[in-house]
Amino acid sequence: MTKLIDTVVIVGSLNPTSKIHSKCLLQLNKINSDDDIFVPLVALLETDLVMKGRGYSYKERKTSWRALRHKIQSSKIVPNSVPSIYVATSLQEKGMDYFDSLITSLALERRAEVITTDRAIAKVVKTAW
């Protein structure tokens, strides 16, 4: 089964003080070696927005992305299709967060499981942690 990495995994892997840091690193380290694990492009964008919102400097953001570039190969990044974005708007109408809706709609389209701790995503698609 295809698996998609949620933003929580990427952000958690970058924060050594996070309670889930070790688990996030384990999940992140599987990406390049497991043919069934992919990273939604939108999860990368959300990660950058989280860092920016938390006051990371340009230098800190560059350092983070430098560390991630070897853990997430370009071939493992998947974009949302137009139909999946259409579905995401319906999920947003029902109250789901913008980025969660995009990851969830991509999971629905690809019949994928999402690796996350996010309960809102778990209400709609299969999740694992």
C-alpha positions as CSV (number, residue, x, y, z in Angstrom):
1,M,0.0,0.0,0.0
2,T,1.2,3.5,-0.8
3,K,2.0,5.7,2.2
4,L,2.2,9.4,2.3
5,I,4.3,11.3,4.9
6,D,2.4,14.1,6.7
7,T,4.0,17.4,7.6
8,V,4.1,16.4,11.3
9,V,6.8,13.8,10.4
10,I,9.0,16.4,8.7
11,V,8.6,19.1,11.3
12,G,9.0,16.6,14.1
13,S,12.2,15.3,12.5
14,L,13.7,18.8,12.5
15,N,12.9,19.5,16.2
16,P,15.1,17.5,18.6
17,T,13.1,18.7,21.6
18,S,9.8,17.2,20.2
19,K,8.4,14.2,22.0
20,I,8.0,12.5,18.6
21,H,11.4,13.4,17.2
22,S,12.8,9.9,17.3
23,K,9.8,8.3,15.7
24,C,9.7,11.1,13.0
25,L,13.4,10.4,12.2
26,L,12.7,6.7,11.8
27,Q,9.8,7.4,9.4
28,L,11.8,10.0,7.5
29,N,14.7,7.6,7.1
30,K,12.5,5.0,5.4
31,I,11.4,7.3,2.5
32,N,14.3,6.6,0.1
33,S,14.5,2.9,0.8
34,D,10.8,2.0,0.7
35,D,9.3,2.0,-2.7
36,D,5.8,2.7,-1.3
37,I,6.5,5.8,0.7
38,F,6.1,9.3,-0.8
39,V,6.1,12.9,0.4
40,P,3.3,15.2,-0.8
41,L,4.7,18.4,-2.2
42,V,2.2,20.3,-0.1
43,A,3.8,18.8,3.1
44,L,7.1,20.4,2.1
45,L,5.5,23.7,1.5
46,E,3.6,23.5,4.9
47,T,6.9,22.6,6.6
48,D,8.6,25.7,5.3
49,L,5.6,27.9,6.3
50,V,5.7,26.3,9.8
51,M,9.4,27.2,10.1
52,K,8.9,30.7,8.9
53,G,5.9,31.1,11.2
54,R,8.0,30.0,14.2
55,G,10.6,32.6,13.4
56,Y,13.3,30.5,11.8
57,S,15.9,32.7,10.2
58,Y,16.8,32.3,6.5
59,K,19.9,30.6,7.6
60,E,18.0,28.1,9.9
61,R,15.6,27.3,7.1
62,K,18.4,26.7,4.7
63,T,20.2,24.4,7.2
64,S,16.9,22.5,7.7
65,W,16.4,22.0,4.0
66,R,20.0,21.1,3.5
67,A,19.6,18.3,6.0
68,L,16.3,17.1,4.4
69,R,17.6,17.1,0.8
70,H,19.3,13.7,1.2
71,K,16.4,12.2,3.1
72,I,13.8,13.1,0.5
73,Q,14.8,12.5,-3.1
74,S,12.9,14.4,-5.8
75,S,11.5,11.2,-7.2
76,K,9.7,10.6,-3.9
77,I,7.8,13.9,-4.0
78,V,4.2,13.8,-5.3
79,P,2.1,16.8,-6.3
80,N,-1.7,17.2,-6.0
81,S,-3.7,16.8,-9.1
82,V,-6.5,19.3,-10.1
83,P,-9.2,16.7,-9.1
84,S,-7.6,16.1,-5.7
85,I,-7.6,19.9,-5.1
86,Y,-11.3,19.9,-6.0
87,V,-11.9,17.2,-3.4
88,A,-9.8,19.2,-0.9
89,T,-12.1,22.2,-1.2
90,S,-15.0,19.9,-0.2
91,L,-13.1,18.8,2.8
92,Q,-12.4,22.4,3.7
93,E,-16.1,23.2,3.5
94,K,-16.6,20.5,6.1
95,G,-14.1,22.3,8.4
96,M,-10.8,20.5,7.6
97,D,-7.6,22.6,7.7
98,Y,-6.2,23.7,4.3
99,F,-3.1,21.6,4.3
100,D,-4.7,18.6,6.0
101,S,-7.3,18.7,3.3
102,L,-4.7,18.6,0.5
103,I,-2.8,15.7,2.0
104,T,-6.1,13.8,2.7
105,S,-7.4,14.4,-0.8
106,L,-4.1,13.1,-2.3
107,A,-4.4,10.0,-0.1
108,L,-7.9,9.4,-1.3
109,E,-6.9,9.8,-4.9
110,R,-3.9,7.4,-4.5
111,R,-5.7,5.1,-2.1
112,A,-2.8,5.7,0.3
113,E,-2.3,5.6,4.0
114,V,-1.0,8.7,5.7
115,I,1.8,8.5,8.3
116,T,0.6,11.0,10.8
117,T,-0.7,11.7,14.3
118,D,-3.3,14.0,12.9
119,R,-6.8,13.0,14.0
120,A,-8.6,15.1,11.4
121,I,-6.9,13.2,8.6
122,A,-7.6,9.9,10.4
123,K,-11.3,10.6,10.3
124,V,-11.2,10.4,6.5
125,V,-8.4,8.1,5.4
126,K,-6.4,5.2,6.8
127,T,-3.5,6.4,8.9
128,A,-0.5,4.8,10.6
129,W,2.1,5.9,13.2
